[in-house]
């Protein structure tokens, strides 16, 4: 999609890089993340209205430290360096970085010395989030300091003539309460952005582009019922109507009554052409006896493609009548799949990007390649999707297969489905569902002794997992009130035969992942 004005974020490996892009978009300006080493000619072609240099774990003077093309400071485009980005500005424009300064992590009080442009509206002092081991000891010629902390005499600098700014803290994180104001000042006062990038604007533009691309061809879309595929189906239907055909595959690894609910909603609410396939038998027989998580993912992925291909051929009578295949690929998938060495490593095989084989002769349609999850949700609202679909917690492609931590049987899946439904019901009852990023139950390959009535039992243990997160890249365990956990635990143990112990997972990501497999 072509964006007339956008902010280029160069990634130096900070865990907060995606957050910078999201904050900028929340302020109504489109932004994209590119590797720090992007050639300057490419930047010229992209024509950003501003460049933000992310933080990063390196020191500017260590061998092999990531450095951008020095020419970025001479393009006449405003630059904002954050943390490591500030040190790069100093390093490349003749200042000095001191490695022996006190390391500083966490909250600090920023004293504003000049509130003219970048720090406009921040008077006196404000709390900021620091995370650095180096500090500036000398600022480059043409720059002046505009803020300090007790520990960092030079905490923010500017060169108003060249429109180059740097801050030693992270304005993009929630721990910097005025951070949004600082970014807003950069976008609107320094870069003169107009701020018209909104989900509504995205919908109009997408519909135009999809119609132009598709013309009179037919589009095939796999509808899992998750947020991304649901919003995708609604957007495509709005754009091309009956030229869209959705296929829903029940792999036997879905949550309770999920398939029926998805099929019902899309046929009744949207009157979408929808084929529903129950491939439970095929999936479960192939998964029989498999315990390795990556192997499970591989089998599920391959079986899905096979069933999908068979179905698409059946639908067209073998004449290859579908020219386009739509996928709900999101921006974080794109960043993770194309990321360069260092900053972000691929942790597990992604279920959509590059998942389909080349011999399927489709042209790919991926309208959400530039969107974050919460932006997709907003697009869904604009398209009138029912709220339960929009607020749904993310669900992994391989479904419950990666939540049964042993070989998969129908009995285990059914037990897990019931336990999962009870947990979600209790979370909804306590009005916590929308505050939690993801909540689910994991069936552990652990049996333990228990007592029921007068007898001893020897049954499964389940783990409850609930996390809060902004985008799934980092996550913290949800502080669910003990009485809600107690209600879920009591119901699971009393209502389900086969489970006699419930534990709650209190690990964060990193180092743990959200899912157990």
ZALO-917855 format. One record per residue (C-alpha): residue in three letters; x, y, z. Coordinates in Angstrom, 2 decimals. Example, Ala and Ser with C-alpha at 12.3 -4.5 7.8 and 13.67 -1.06 7.14 Angstrom:
2
type; xx; yy; zz
ALA; 12.30; -4.50; 7.80
SER; 13.67; -1.06; 7.14
END
This chain:
517
type; xx; yy; zz
UNK; 0.00; 0.00; 0.00
UNK; 1.33; 3.46; -0.78
UNK; 1.50; 5.91; 2.11
UNK; 2.05; 9.55; 1.20
UNK; 3.67; 10.30; 4.54
UNK; 5.43; 7.90; 6.79
UNK; 8.04; 7.61; 9.51
UNK; 10.94; 5.23; 9.00
UNK; 12.03; 3.36; 12.14
UNK; 15.53; 1.88; 11.88
UNK; 15.93; -1.21; 14.04
UNK; 19.10; -1.57; 16.12
UNK; 17.80; -4.54; 18.05
UNK; 15.84; -2.97; 20.91
UNK; 13.07; -5.09; 22.39
UNK; 10.93; -1.95; 22.06
UNK; 11.37; -1.31; 18.31
UNK; 7.88; -2.52; 17.40
UNK; 6.47; -0.37; 20.15
UNK; 7.95; 2.76; 18.53
UNK; 6.18; 1.99; 15.25
UNK; 2.92; 1.30; 17.08
UNK; 3.02; 4.52; 19.10
UNK; 3.64; 6.54; 15.93
UNK; 0.66; 4.88; 14.24
UNK; -1.53; 5.46; 17.31
UNK; -0.78; 9.14; 16.79
UNK; -2.16; 8.87; 13.25
UNK; 1.06; 8.62; 11.25
UNK; 1.98; 5.48; 9.32
UNK; 5.36; 3.99; 10.23
UNK; 7.51; 1.10; 9.07
UNK; 10.45; -0.75; 10.59
UNK; 13.52; -1.49; 8.47
UNK; 16.90; -3.03; 9.34
UNK; 19.49; -0.43; 10.43
UNK; 21.73; -1.20; 7.43
UNK; 19.20; -0.21; 4.75
UNK; 21.06; 1.55; 1.90
UNK; 20.61; 5.30; 1.80
UNK; 19.33; 5.14; -1.83
UNK; 16.46; 2.96; -0.58
UNK; 15.66; 5.56; 2.10
UNK; 15.59; 8.26; -0.57
UNK; 13.11; 6.19; -2.61
UNK; 10.91; 5.63; 0.45
UNK; 10.84; 9.38; 1.12
UNK; 10.05; 9.29; 4.84
UNK; 9.03; 12.55; 6.53
UNK; 11.14; 11.57; 9.56
UNK; 13.54; 8.86; 10.76
UNK; 13.60; 7.33; 14.25
UNK; 16.67; 5.38; 15.38
UNK; 15.65; 2.66; 17.83
UNK; 17.49; 1.65; 20.97
UNK; 19.62; -1.47; 21.03
UNK; 21.76; -3.65; 23.27
UNK; 25.14; -2.71; 21.73
UNK; 27.73; -0.05; 22.60
UNK; 28.61; 2.28; 19.74
UNK; 32.34; 1.72; 20.08
UNK; 32.38; -2.08; 20.31
UNK; 33.61; -3.88; 17.15
UNK; 30.74; -4.81; 14.85
UNK; 28.25; -2.47; 16.56
UNK; 25.28; -1.89; 14.23
UNK; 25.64; 1.48; 12.49
UNK; 23.47; 3.10; 9.83
UNK; 24.78; 4.83; 6.75
UNK; 26.22; 8.14; 8.08
UNK; 24.43; 9.86; 5.19
UNK; 21.08; 9.54; 6.96
UNK; 22.05; 12.66; 8.93
UNK; 22.49; 14.64; 5.72
UNK; 19.25; 13.84; 3.89
UNK; 17.50; 16.92; 5.23
UNK; 15.00; 14.55; 6.94
UNK; 14.36; 15.08; 10.67
UNK; 15.95; 12.40; 12.88
UNK; 15.09; 11.29; 16.43
UNK; 17.58; 8.97; 18.16
UNK; 16.33; 6.94; 21.12
UNK; 18.84; 5.61; 23.67
UNK; 21.39; 3.75; 21.47
UNK; 20.10; 6.03; 18.69
UNK; 21.22; 9.08; 20.67
UNK; 24.67; 7.57; 21.12
UNK; 24.89; 6.95; 17.37
UNK; 24.16; 10.61; 16.72
UNK; 26.98; 11.57; 19.08
UNK; 29.32; 8.95; 17.68
UNK; 28.71; 9.82; 14.02
UNK; 28.54; 13.61; 14.32
UNK; 31.64; 14.18; 16.44
UNK; 30.43; 13.94; 20.04
UNK; 31.71; 11.49; 22.62
UNK; 30.18; 8.50; 24.38
UNK; 31.48; 7.49; 27.78
UNK; 31.37; 3.81; 28.69
UNK; 32.27; 4.31; 32.30
UNK; 29.10; 6.20; 33.17
UNK; 26.81; 4.59; 35.71
UNK; 24.50; 2.02; 34.15
UNK; 20.93; 3.11; 34.51
UNK; 17.81; 0.95; 34.30
UNK; 14.31; 1.87; 35.36
UNK; 12.60; 5.11; 36.29
UNK; 14.38; 8.43; 36.51
UNK; 13.27; 12.03; 36.89
UNK; 13.92; 14.11; 33.79
UNK; 14.50; 17.83; 34.34
UNK; 13.48; 19.78; 31.25
UNK; 15.91; 22.60; 30.36
UNK; 14.35; 23.69; 27.09
UNK; 10.69; 23.04; 26.24
UNK; 10.65; 24.69; 22.84
UNK; 10.04; 21.92; 20.33
UNK; 10.64; 18.24; 21.19
UNK; 9.79; 18.73; 24.86
UNK; 7.04; 21.30; 24.38
UNK; 4.31; 21.01; 27.02
UNK; 6.63; 19.22; 29.46
UNK; 7.37; 21.80; 32.08
UNK; 9.71; 21.26; 35.00
UNK; 10.21; 17.54; 35.48
UNK; 8.68; 14.26; 34.30
UNK; 9.30; 10.54; 34.86
UNK; 11.15; 8.65; 32.12
UNK; 12.26; 5.05; 31.59
UNK; 16.02; 4.59; 31.29
UNK; 17.80; 1.54; 29.98
UNK; 21.44; 2.14; 29.09
UNK; 24.99; 1.36; 30.03
UNK; 26.69; 4.27; 28.20
UNK; 26.13; 8.00; 28.40
UNK; 27.11; 11.10; 26.43
UNK; 30.15; 12.91; 27.78
UNK; 30.44; 15.43; 24.96
UNK; 27.81; 16.66; 22.54
UNK; 28.55; 17.19; 18.84
UNK; 29.08; 20.69; 17.46
UNK; 25.83; 22.48; 16.58
UNK; 23.88; 20.61; 19.28
UNK; 22.62; 21.78; 22.65
UNK; 21.39; 19.86; 25.69
UNK; 17.65; 20.23; 26.38
UNK; 17.16; 17.97; 29.45
UNK; 19.10; 16.15; 32.17
UNK; 18.67; 13.70; 35.05
UNK; 20.70; 13.48; 38.26
UNK; 22.67; 10.69; 36.71
UNK; 22.88; 11.83; 33.09
UNK; 23.83; 15.51; 32.72
UNK; 23.09; 15.19; 28.97
UNK; 19.82; 13.30; 28.64
UNK; 18.30; 14.93; 25.55
UNK; 19.94; 17.01; 22.81
UNK; 18.90; 18.88; 19.69
UNK; 20.21; 20.54; 16.60
UNK; 17.20; 22.66; 15.54
UNK; 18.86; 23.82; 12.30
UNK; 19.37; 20.23; 11.09
UNK; 16.25; 18.93; 12.93
UNK; 18.23; 16.18; 14.64
UNK; 17.13; 15.19; 18.15
UNK; 18.25; 12.55; 20.61
UNK; 16.95; 11.28; 23.96
UNK; 18.69; 8.93; 26.39
UNK; 15.39; 7.38; 27.60
UNK; 12.56; 5.39; 25.99
UNK; 9.56; 7.63; 25.17
UNK; 7.73; 4.68; 23.54
UNK; 7.15; 2.65; 26.73
UNK; 4.25; 3.16; 29.14
UNK; 6.71; 3.82; 31.98
UNK; 7.42; 7.20; 30.36
UNK; 4.03; 8.89; 30.96
UNK; 4.77; 11.90; 28.72
UNK; 6.40; 9.74; 26.05
UNK; 3.48; 10.03; 23.69
UNK; 3.63; 13.80; 23.94
UNK; 7.34; 13.75; 23.04
UNK; 6.74; 11.51; 20.00
UNK; 3.78; 13.68; 19.04
UNK; 5.99; 16.80; 19.19
UNK; 8.52; 15.08; 16.92
UNK; 5.83; 14.04; 14.41
UNK; 3.79; 17.23; 14.30
UNK; 6.16; 20.05; 15.30
UNK; 9.41; 18.76; 13.82
UNK; 8.26; 16.58; 10.88
UNK; 5.03; 18.54; 10.14
UNK; 2.99; 15.34; 9.79
UNK; -0.71; 15.67; 9.01
UNK; -1.76; 12.60; 11.02
UNK; -4.50; 11.14; 8.82
UNK; -3.60; 7.45; 9.05
UNK; -6.56; 5.69; 10.73
UNK; -8.20; 2.25; 10.51
UNK; -11.15; 3.83; 8.67
UNK; -8.74; 5.33; 6.16
UNK; -7.06; 1.91; 5.84
UNK; -10.40; 0.21; 5.11
UNK; -11.28; 2.64; 2.28
UNK; -7.82; 2.42; 0.77
UNK; -7.69; -1.39; 1.06
UNK; -11.06; -1.90; -0.57
UNK; -9.95; 0.24; -3.51
UNK; -6.66; -1.63; -3.83
UNK; -8.23; -5.10; -3.49
UNK; -10.78; -4.27; -6.21
UNK; -8.03; -2.99; -8.50
UNK; -5.85; -6.04; -7.92
UNK; -8.55; -8.70; -8.11
UNK; -10.66; -7.30; -10.95
UNK; -13.16; -10.02; -11.86
UNK; -11.08; -12.95; -10.49
UNK; -12.14; -15.19; -7.62
UNK; -10.52; -15.19; -4.19
UNK; -10.09; -18.11; -1.82
UNK; -9.66; -17.53; 1.91
UNK; -9.01; -19.96; 4.77
UNK; -11.31; -18.94; 7.61
UNK; -10.14; -20.27; 10.97
UNK; -12.41; -18.04; 13.02
UNK; -9.54; -16.22; 14.71
UNK; -9.42; -12.41; 14.73
UNK; -7.18; -12.08; 11.66
UNK; -8.99; -14.46; 9.32
UNK; -12.42; -13.20; 10.44
UNK; -11.56; -9.55; 9.78
UNK; -9.87; -10.57; 6.52
UNK; -13.02; -12.38; 5.33
UNK; -15.18; -9.38; 6.24
UNK; -12.85; -6.95; 4.41
UNK; -12.66; -9.11; 1.27
UNK; -16.41; -9.62; 1.26
UNK; -16.90; -5.88; 1.45
UNK; -14.45; -5.44; -1.45
UNK; -15.38; -8.25; -3.85
UNK; -18.64; -9.77; -2.56
UNK; -19.46; -13.10; -4.15
UNK; -16.06; -13.40; -5.82
UNK; -14.88; -14.51; -2.37
UNK; -15.12; -18.10; -1.23
UNK; -14.08; -19.12; 2.29
UNK; -13.04; -22.58; 3.43
UNK; -13.25; -23.49; 7.09
UNK; -11.37; -26.64; 8.07
UNK; -12.18; -28.27; 11.38
UNK; -8.94; -30.06; 12.27
UNK; -10.36; -31.56; 15.46
UNK; -8.01; -29.32; 17.44
UNK; -10.41; -26.40; 17.89
UNK; -12.00; -25.18; 21.11
UNK; -15.44; -26.38; 22.14
UNK; -18.20; -25.79; 19.53
UNK; -15.85; -23.37; 17.78
UNK; -16.35; -24.60; 14.22
UNK; -20.15; -24.50; 14.43
UNK; -20.02; -20.97; 15.81
UNK; -17.68; -19.68; 13.09
UNK; -19.65; -21.24; 10.24
UNK; -22.93; -19.98; 11.65
UNK; -21.79; -16.39; 12.10
UNK; -20.30; -16.02; 8.66
UNK; -23.18; -17.63; 6.83
UNK; -25.85; -15.73; 8.77
UNK; -24.28; -12.35; 9.50
UNK; -22.25; -11.88; 6.36
UNK; -23.88; -14.28; 3.89
UNK; -20.44; -15.30; 2.75
UNK; -19.85; -18.27; 0.42
UNK; -18.44; -20.74; 2.90
UNK; -17.47; -24.38; 2.65
UNK; -16.96; -26.19; 5.93
UNK; -14.86; -29.37; 6.02
UNK; -14.62; -31.71; 8.99
UNK; -11.17; -33.25; 8.67
UNK; -10.90; -34.37; 12.30
UNK; -10.28; -38.03; 11.40
UNK; -7.44; -37.23; 8.99
UNK; -5.65; -34.91; 11.41
UNK; -5.99; -37.11; 14.50
UNK; -4.93; -40.31; 12.78
UNK; -1.78; -38.63; 11.45
UNK; -0.98; -37.13; 14.85
UNK; -1.41; -40.46; 16.61
UNK; 1.60; -41.23; 18.83
UNK; 3.46; -37.98; 17.96
UNK; 4.88; -36.08; 20.96
UNK; 7.50; -33.72; 19.50
UNK; 6.02; -30.18; 19.22
UNK; 7.77; -29.23; 15.97
UNK; 6.72; -32.55; 14.45
UNK; 3.11; -31.84; 15.49
UNK; 3.29; -28.43; 13.84
UNK; 4.76; -29.90; 10.65
UNK; 2.10; -32.63; 10.35
UNK; -0.72; -30.16; 11.03
UNK; 0.68; -27.66; 8.51
UNK; 1.10; -30.25; 5.77
UNK; -2.29; -31.87; 6.39
UNK; -3.97; -28.46; 6.36
UNK; -2.44; -27.63; 2.97
UNK; -3.45; -31.01; 1.59
UNK; -7.08; -30.71; 2.74
UNK; -7.19; -27.09; 1.56
UNK; -5.84; -28.02; -1.89
UNK; -8.27; -30.92; -2.29
UNK; -11.16; -28.66; -1.33
UNK; -10.15; -25.80; -3.63
UNK; -9.84; -28.21; -6.55
UNK; -13.25; -29.70; -5.72
UNK; -14.81; -26.23; -5.57
UNK; -13.59; -25.23; -9.00
UNK; -14.20; -28.58; -10.63
UNK; -10.45; -28.75; -11.19
UNK; -10.31; -25.77; -13.57
UNK; -8.16; -23.68; -11.22
UNK; -10.89; -21.10; -10.93
UNK; -9.39; -19.23; -8.00
UNK; -6.67; -16.82; -8.93
UNK; -6.05; -15.32; -5.49
UNK; -5.39; -16.79; -2.09
UNK; -5.95; -14.39; 0.82
UNK; -3.90; -14.71; 4.01
UNK; -4.12; -12.78; 7.26
UNK; -0.38; -12.23; 7.54
UNK; 0.36; -9.47; 10.08
UNK; 3.21; -6.99; 10.28
UNK; 4.99; -8.72; 13.21
UNK; 5.05; -11.97; 11.14
UNK; 6.62; -10.06; 8.28
UNK; 9.22; -8.44; 10.55
UNK; 10.03; -11.77; 12.24
UNK; 10.31; -13.65; 8.96
UNK; 12.51; -11.10; 7.21
UNK; 14.53; -10.06; 10.22
UNK; 18.26; -9.77; 9.80
UNK; 20.96; -11.32; 11.97
UNK; 21.07; -10.22; 15.56
UNK; 18.06; -8.21; 16.64
UNK; 15.18; -10.68; 16.35
UNK; 15.63; -14.42; 16.03
UNK; 12.85; -16.64; 14.75
UNK; 11.66; -18.57; 17.77
UNK; 9.19; -20.99; 16.22
UNK; 8.01; -21.74; 12.74
UNK; 5.28; -19.28; 11.86
UNK; 2.08; -20.82; 10.66
UNK; 1.31; -18.44; 7.82
UNK; 4.27; -16.63; 6.29
UNK; 5.78; -18.84; 3.63
UNK; 3.64; -21.74; 4.81
UNK; 1.97; -22.64; 1.53
UNK; 3.81; -24.57; -1.17
UNK; 4.95; -22.86; -4.35
UNK; 3.10; -25.30; -6.60
UNK; -0.26; -23.90; -5.50
UNK; -0.77; -21.53; -8.38
UNK; -2.31; -18.67; -6.46
UNK; -1.39; -15.05; -6.31
UNK; -1.21; -14.03; -2.67
UNK; -3.43; -11.34; -1.25
UNK; -2.23; -10.09; 2.16
UNK; -4.03; -6.85; 3.03
UNK; -2.84; -6.88; 6.68
UNK; 0.89; -7.22; 5.99
UNK; 1.38; -3.73; 7.40
UNK; -0.92; -3.96; 10.42
UNK; -0.46; -4.84; 14.07
UNK; -3.05; -7.01; 15.84
UNK; -4.83; -4.14; 17.58
UNK; -5.09; -2.29; 14.25
UNK; -6.73; -5.37; 12.70
UNK; -9.23; -5.32; 15.57
UNK; -10.06; -1.68; 14.81
UNK; -10.53; -2.53; 11.14
UNK; -12.93; -5.31; 12.23
UNK; -14.96; -2.81; 14.25
UNK; -15.18; -0.48; 11.25
UNK; -16.47; -3.42; 9.18
UNK; -19.16; -4.28; 11.74
UNK; -17.78; -7.64; 12.89
UNK; -19.50; -8.94; 16.06
UNK; -17.58; -7.93; 19.20
UNK; -16.89; -11.54; 20.37
UNK; -14.86; -12.11; 17.18
UNK; -12.95; -8.86; 17.57
UNK; -12.00; -9.36; 21.20
UNK; -11.07; -13.03; 20.85
UNK; -7.79; -14.08; 22.34
UNK; -5.18; -15.22; 19.81
UNK; -5.29; -18.97; 19.15
UNK; -2.30; -20.89; 17.76
UNK; -2.47; -22.32; 14.23
UNK; -1.89; -25.89; 15.50
UNK; -4.70; -25.34; 18.04
UNK; -4.98; -27.62; 21.03
UNK; -2.28; -29.95; 19.67
UNK; 0.36; -27.74; 21.29
UNK; -1.60; -27.61; 24.55
UNK; -1.69; -31.38; 25.03
UNK; 1.92; -31.91; 26.09
UNK; 2.09; -35.56; 25.06
UNK; 0.65; -37.73; 22.31
UNK; -2.75; -36.59; 21.12
UNK; -5.92; -38.60; 21.61
UNK; -9.55; -37.65; 21.22
UNK; -10.09; -38.24; 24.98
UNK; -7.33; -35.82; 25.96
UNK; -8.60; -33.20; 23.52
UNK; -12.15; -33.49; 24.85
UNK; -10.95; -33.21; 28.44
UNK; -8.87; -30.13; 27.54
UNK; -11.79; -28.52; 25.66
UNK; -14.02; -28.82; 28.73
UNK; -11.35; -27.48; 31.09
UNK; -10.57; -24.61; 28.73
UNK; -14.23; -23.63; 28.49
UNK; -14.58; -23.56; 32.28
UNK; -11.49; -21.35; 32.67
UNK; -12.70; -18.88; 30.02
UNK; -16.21; -18.81; 31.54
UNK; -14.80; -17.89; 34.94
UNK; -12.59; -15.19; 33.42
UNK; -15.59; -13.72; 31.58
UNK; -17.71; -13.89; 34.75
UNK; -15.06; -11.82; 36.54
UNK; -15.06; -9.34; 33.60
UNK; -11.35; -9.99; 32.99
UNK; -11.49; -11.44; 29.45
UNK; -10.75; -8.22; 27.58
UNK; -7.92; -7.24; 29.92
UNK; -6.10; -10.50; 29.23
UNK; -4.16; -11.04; 25.98
UNK; -4.50; -14.82; 26.08
UNK; -5.90; -17.34; 28.55
UNK; -5.97; -21.10; 28.16
UNK; -5.44; -24.47; 29.78
UNK; -2.55; -26.86; 29.13
UNK; -2.95; -30.62; 29.72
UNK; 0.29; -31.87; 31.29
UNK; 1.69; -35.38; 30.85
UNK; 1.80; -35.61; 34.63
UNK; -0.44; -37.79; 36.72
UNK; -0.57; -37.32; 40.45
UNK; -2.27; -38.88; 43.42
UNK; -5.42; -37.26; 44.75
UNK; -8.36; -38.07; 46.97
UNK; -11.99; -38.11; 45.83
UNK; -14.60; -39.16; 48.35
UNK; -13.04; -42.14; 50.11
UNK; -10.90; -43.30; 47.23
UNK; -7.53; -42.37; 45.87
UNK; -7.31; -41.06; 42.33
UNK; -4.42; -41.00; 39.90
UNK; -5.28; -38.38; 37.30
UNK; -4.02; -35.59; 35.08
UNK; -2.69; -32.20; 36.09
UNK; -3.66; -29.11; 34.08
UNK; -1.91; -25.74; 34.06
UNK; -3.88; -22.52; 33.70
UNK; -2.04; -19.86; 31.69
UNK; -3.12; -16.23; 31.35
UNK; -0.93; -13.36; 30.17
UNK; -1.17; -9.64; 29.59
UNK; 0.62; -8.24; 26.57
UNK; 0.41; -5.51; 23.99
UNK; 1.42; -7.51; 20.93
UNK; 2.52; -10.95; 22.05
UNK; 6.22; -10.10; 21.64
UNK; 6.66; -9.79; 25.40
UNK; 4.12; -10.89; 27.99
UNK; 3.60; -10.91; 31.74
UNK; 1.54; -13.41; 33.69
UNK; -1.90; -12.03; 34.51
UNK; -2.54; -11.20; 38.17
UNK; -5.89; -12.99; 38.29
UNK; -7.57; -12.66; 41.74
UNK; -7.17; -15.87; 43.81
UNK; -10.94; -16.28; 44.12
UNK; -11.30; -16.46; 40.31
UNK; -8.53; -19.07; 40.12
UNK; -10.20; -20.96; 42.96
UNK; -13.56; -21.00; 41.16
UNK; -11.96; -22.27; 37.94
UNK; -9.95; -24.91; 39.79
UNK; -12.91; -26.19; 41.82
UNK; -15.13; -26.46; 38.77
UNK; -12.48; -28.20; 36.64
UNK; -11.73; -30.79; 39.34
UNK; -15.37; -31.34; 40.33
UNK; -16.97; -31.33; 36.90
UNK; -14.37; -33.26; 34.92
UNK; -13.37; -36.85; 35.52
UNK; -9.70; -37.29; 34.78
UNK; -8.22; -34.10; 36.29
UNK; -7.39; -33.86; 39.98
UNK; -4.83; -31.07; 40.14
UNK; -4.76; -27.51; 38.78
UNK; -1.67; -25.25; 38.76
UNK; -1.23; -21.62; 37.64
UNK; 1.71; -20.63; 35.43
UNK; 3.50; -17.52; 36.74
UNK; 6.27; -17.17; 34.16
UNK; 6.75; -14.20; 31.85
UNK; 7.91; -13.96; 28.24
UNK; 10.85; -13.78; 27.93
UNK; 12.28; -16.18; 29.11
UNK; 9.21; -18.43; 28.79
UNK; 7.01; -18.36; 25.68
UNK; 3.25; -17.82; 25.98
UNK; 2.35; -21.31; 24.73
UNK; 4.06; -24.29; 26.38
UNK; 5.04; -25.91; 23.08
END
